Structures are given as C-alpha cells and as structure tokens.
C-alpha cells in the first residue's frame, strides 16, 4: 500500500511529514531519512485495528 506524503522543513530544524489522506497522521525527524522512517511507523499505527468494532 502506498500513500502520498508531504515533507516540509520545520521552523525549529528537521522536518515535519504528514499523510494528507490520513487525517492526523503526522510525524517528524531530524533528517529526511528519519522523517520517512517515522512516518512509515505512524502509518502502520494509524491503520492498526483497534478492536473497537
């Protein structure tokens, strides 16, 4: 599964990254590579079933 992500430089340094199609799915990292790793983890957690069904 693939998602479009938006990567932006943060005012305090590093990068903020988010997934427009997954509201609230946002992460950050000190480098582009770290931000990408972190958003992959955030996406996995976002899509994880909660068991509340």
C-alpha positions as CSV (number, residue, x, y, z in Angstrom):
1,X,0.0,0.0,0.0
2,X,1.4,3.4,-0.9
3,X,0.4,6.9,0.4
4,X,1.4,10.3,-0.8
5,X,3.3,12.1,2.0
6,X,4.2,15.8,2.3
7,X,7.6,16.7,3.8
8,X,8.2,20.2,5.0
9,X,11.2,21.8,6.8
10,X,10.4,22.7,10.4
11,X,10.9,26.1,11.8
12,X,13.0,24.6,14.6
13,X,15.1,22.5,12.3
14,X,14.4,19.0,11.0
15,X,11.4,18.0,9.0
16,X,7.6,17.5,9.5
17,X,5.9,14.9,7.4
18,X,2.3,14.0,7.1
19,X,-0.1,11.9,5.0
20,X,-2.9,14.1,3.5
21,X,-5.3,11.1,3.0
22,X,-4.9,10.0,6.7
23,X,-6.1,12.9,8.8
24,X,-3.9,13.4,11.9
25,X,-1.1,11.1,10.6
26,X,1.9,13.2,11.2
27,X,5.5,12.7,12.3
28,X,8.9,14.4,12.2
29,X,12.6,13.7,12.0
30,X,15.9,15.4,12.1
31,X,16.7,14.3,8.6
32,X,14.6,13.4,5.6
33,X,15.5,9.7,6.0
34,X,14.5,9.8,9.7
35,X,11.2,11.5,8.9
36,X,10.4,8.9,6.3
37,X,11.1,6.0,8.7
38,X,9.0,7.7,11.3
39,X,6.0,8.3,9.0
40,X,6.1,4.6,7.9
41,X,5.7,3.7,11.6
42,X,3.0,6.3,12.1
43,X,1.0,4.9,9.1
44,X,1.3,1.4,10.4
45,X,-0.1,2.5,13.8
46,X,-2.8,4.6,12.1
47,X,-4.0,1.6,10.1
48,X,-3.7,-0.9,13.0
49,X,-7.1,-2.3,14.0
50,X,-8.2,-1.1,17.4
51,X,-10.6,-4.0,18.3
52,X,-13.4,-1.5,19.0
53,X,-15.6,-2.9,16.2
